[in-house]
Amino acid sequence: MRTQRVWMDILFLSTAVSCVVALSIALGAAVGANTDVRVMVSYAPQQERSSAPEQTFEGVVSCSRCGARHSAALGQTAADCVRACVRDGASFVLVDSDTTYRLDGDISVLARLAGQRTRVIGELDGQTLRIASIVSEN
């Protein structure tokens, strides 16, 4: 009788653990699918949008760590270098000939345009450029 009780306890425990694991996987997938990356990476507190006019800027999408000069010693393309730096905590920036603007926009779009010359339409707030639209010029 005691052996049967041990097997029942083991069966109950493994069922409970399986349910907890399945639930945590399902919740993780649901949270991951519904997360808005722009909210997690916003550079300034979301405030009411000012009535600043949208302007057009041209430059290369880079990272705040490297700017216009990426290390050739790493053996990576500029796009790979930008993506690696952003994964390590740097911000996306737009590098113009003499000015660098911090970009506030959709991270997945910026990652695809990393290292490319682009035209950005957006609002400038200090050195932060809030993107309304961005297009590759390549």
C-alpha positions as CSV (number, residue, x, y, z in Angstrom):
1,M,0.0,0.0,0.0
2,R,2.8,2.4,0.8
3,T,4.5,1.8,-2.6
4,Q,1.3,2.6,-4.3
5,R,1.1,5.9,-2.4
6,V,4.7,6.9,-3.4
7,W,3.8,6.3,-7.1
8,M,0.7,8.4,-6.8
9,D,2.7,11.2,-5.2
10,I,5.3,11.1,-8.0
11,L,2.5,11.1,-10.6
12,F,0.8,14.1,-9.0
13,L,4.1,16.1,-8.6
14,S,5.1,15.5,-12.2
15,T,1.7,16.5,-13.4
16,A,1.8,19.7,-11.4
17,V,5.3,20.6,-12.6
18,S,4.3,19.9,-16.2
19,C,1.3,22.3,-15.9
20,V,3.5,25.0,-14.3
21,V,6.1,24.7,-17.1
22,A,3.4,24.8,-19.9
23,L,1.7,27.8,-18.3
24,S,5.0,29.7,-18.0
25,I,5.8,29.0,-21.6
26,A,2.4,30.1,-22.8
27,L,2.6,33.3,-20.7
28,G,6.1,34.0,-22.0
29,A,5.0,33.6,-25.6
30,A,1.9,35.8,-25.0
31,V,4.0,38.6,-23.3
32,G,6.7,38.4,-26.0
33,A,4.1,38.6,-28.8
34,N,2.4,41.7,-27.3
35,T,5.4,43.7,-26.2
36,D,5.8,47.0,-28.0
37,V,9.6,47.4,-28.3
38,R,9.3,51.1,-28.8
39,V,7.9,51.6,-25.3
40,M,10.8,49.7,-23.7
41,V,13.5,51.6,-25.6
42,S,12.0,55.1,-25.5
43,Y,14.8,57.6,-24.8
44,A,12.6,60.3,-23.2
45,P,9.4,60.0,-21.2
46,Q,6.5,59.9,-23.5
47,Q,4.9,63.3,-23.3
48,E,2.2,65.0,-25.2
49,R,3.5,65.6,-28.7
50,S,4.6,69.2,-29.3
51,S,3.5,71.0,-32.4
52,A,7.0,71.1,-33.7
53,P,7.0,70.9,-37.5
54,E,8.3,67.7,-39.1
55,Q,11.6,68.1,-40.9
56,T,13.6,66.0,-43.3
57,F,17.1,64.7,-42.4
58,E,19.5,62.6,-44.4
59,G,22.3,60.5,-43.0
60,V,23.5,57.0,-42.1
61,V,21.9,54.9,-39.4
62,S,24.6,54.1,-37.0
63,C,25.1,53.6,-33.2
64,S,25.9,56.0,-30.4
65,R,29.0,54.1,-29.6
66,C,30.7,54.1,-33.0
67,G,29.1,57.1,-34.8
68,A,30.5,57.4,-38.3
69,R,33.6,55.2,-37.6
70,H,33.2,51.5,-37.1
71,S,36.2,49.4,-36.1
72,A,37.6,47.5,-39.1
73,A,39.5,45.3,-36.7
74,L,36.3,43.4,-35.8
75,G,35.9,42.1,-39.3
76,Q,32.2,43.1,-39.5
77,T,30.2,45.2,-41.8
78,A,29.0,48.6,-40.6
79,A,25.5,47.1,-40.3
80,D,26.6,44.2,-38.2
81,C,28.7,46.5,-36.0
82,V,25.7,48.8,-35.4
83,R,23.4,45.8,-34.5
84,A,26.0,44.4,-32.1
85,C,26.5,47.7,-30.4
86,V,22.8,48.3,-30.0
87,R,22.4,44.8,-28.5
88,D,25.1,45.8,-26.0
89,G,23.3,48.9,-24.9
90,A,24.1,51.6,-27.5
91,S,21.4,53.7,-29.2
92,F,20.5,54.1,-32.9
93,V,21.7,57.4,-34.2
94,L,21.5,59.2,-37.6
95,V,24.9,60.5,-38.6
96,D,24.9,63.5,-40.9
97,S,28.1,65.1,-42.2
98,D,28.6,67.2,-39.0
99,T,25.7,66.3,-36.7
100,T,24.5,63.2,-34.8
101,Y,20.9,62.7,-33.9
102,R,19.6,60.1,-31.5
103,L,16.7,58.1,-33.2
104,D,13.5,57.4,-31.5
105,G,11.5,54.9,-33.5
106,D,10.7,51.3,-34.3
107,I,13.8,49.3,-33.3
108,S,13.1,46.5,-35.9
109,V,13.0,49.0,-38.8
110,L,16.1,50.7,-37.5
111,A,17.9,47.4,-37.2
112,R,17.1,46.6,-40.9
113,L,18.4,50.0,-42.0
114,A,21.6,49.8,-39.9
115,G,24.6,51.0,-41.8
116,Q,22.5,52.4,-44.7
117,R,22.0,55.9,-46.0
118,T,18.5,57.0,-45.2
119,R,16.0,59.9,-45.4
120,V,14.2,60.5,-42.1
121,I,11.1,62.7,-41.7
122,G,10.4,63.5,-38.1
123,E,10.3,66.0,-35.2
124,L,13.5,67.2,-33.7
125,D,13.5,67.6,-29.9
126,G,17.0,68.7,-28.7
127,Q,19.3,66.0,-30.2
128,T,16.5,63.3,-30.4
129,L,14.8,62.8,-33.7
130,R,11.3,61.2,-33.3
131,I,10.7,59.3,-36.6
132,A,7.5,59.8,-38.5
133,S,8.9,57.9,-41.6
134,I,12.2,56.5,-42.6
135,V,13.3,55.3,-46.1
136,S,16.6,53.8,-47.4
137,E,18.3,55.8,-50.1
138,N,20.2,52.8,-51.4
